[in-house]
């Protein structure tokens, strides 16, 4: 099972040809793919067209969907953010901290293109499923 971040999904639905979107195309239907509730929100809220929204909705809700937060994960996410801050690293989005922390705690590889996840790979043992990291 691989959790795919919104950074990859957004490029995928926008039709961008990147290393990550090409890899996602190869993984769909072959490898078990998951999405988190926060990621689902990030991706779906960006659609302007109802038709495109419905296409994405059908695809994304057919995947395994994880509830990424709760008390335990909220506390772990805060701890992970603090650990990185002590190293002089600031993560820009709280959602990225939650997503990375969930993956770390559940030994779930994360497929991403957002560079904010790299410190989690380097310092907190996030497993990267991204071809470029």
N, C-alpha and C positions, 0 to 999 in steps of 0.2 A: 504494500500500500504506500502510495506517495501522496502527500498533501501538496496541492498546487496553489501558489500564492496569486493574489489579484494582479500583481505586476506582469505575470505571464498571461493570465486570462484576458486582461484588457488589451494587450498587444494582439493576442489571438483573435479576439472578436473584432478588433479594428483592422484586421487583415494585414498586419505588419509581418514581413518575412524576416524573422530573427532566428538565431540558433535555437532559442528556447521555444518559439512557436513551432518550428519545424520538428523539434523533439517531441513536443506535446502532441502534435498531429500523429506521430509514430506511436506514441504511448496509448492514445485513446483507443479503447476496444481491445487492447492487448494486455496492458498493465492495470491493476486496480488503482483507480484515481479517487482521491478524496478532496473535499473542500470543507472549509470551516464556515460557521455561521457568519462571522465577521467578514470573511472574504466574499461570501455570497452577497452580502449587503454592499460591499465596496464595488463589486462588479455590476450588479443589477441596477444600482442607483444611477449609473452613468449612461444608461440607454435613453436616447431621445425618442426613438421610433418604437411604437408599440409592437410592431412586427418583429424587430430585432430583439426587443425585450423578451417576447414570447419564445423565440428560438433559443435564446440564451437560458431562459428560465427552464425550459424543457430539458435542455442538456444538463445544466448544472444541478437541478433537483433530482436527476436520475443517478447522480453520484452518491457515494457515501458522504454524509454531512455530519461533521463533528460540532458539538457545542464546545467552544473553545474556552469559555470562562466559567467561573464559579469561585467560591471562596478560596479553595486550595490553589487554583491557578492564578487568581488575583494576587495572592501573597507571593507565589513563586515568581510571577512576572515582575513584581516590585523589587524582589530580591535580585533578579537577573539584571534589571535596569541599573540598580545600585552598584552591582559588581562591575558593570561596564563603565559607569560614571567614575568609579574609583580608579579606573585605568585611563581616564581622560576621554572616554568615548561617549558621545551623546547620540542616542537614537531619536530620530525626529518624530516618529509616530508611535503612540501607545499601542495601536493595533499591531504593529510589527513586533513589539515586545511580547504581546500576548500570543501571537501566532508562533513565534520562535520558541517561546517558553513551553507551549503546548507540545510542539514537536520534540523538544529536548526531553520533556518528562515522559513522553510516550514512545521514545525511540523511533519516531516517524520521520522519514526523509522529507525535506522540504524542497520543492522545485520553485525557484524564484529567479527574477532578474534584477530585483531591487537590491542595490549595494548595501543598504542598511542591515541586511542579514549577515553579511560577511563577518562582522565582529562576533556574532553568535557562533559561527563556524570556528573561528580562530580561538576564541577564549572560553566558550561555554559548551562545546561539543555538540552543536547542532549538526545533524547529518545533512549534507547538501546532496540533492538529486539533480542539481543544475550542471549542465555539461561544461560551463565556463568557470566553475569554482572547484 
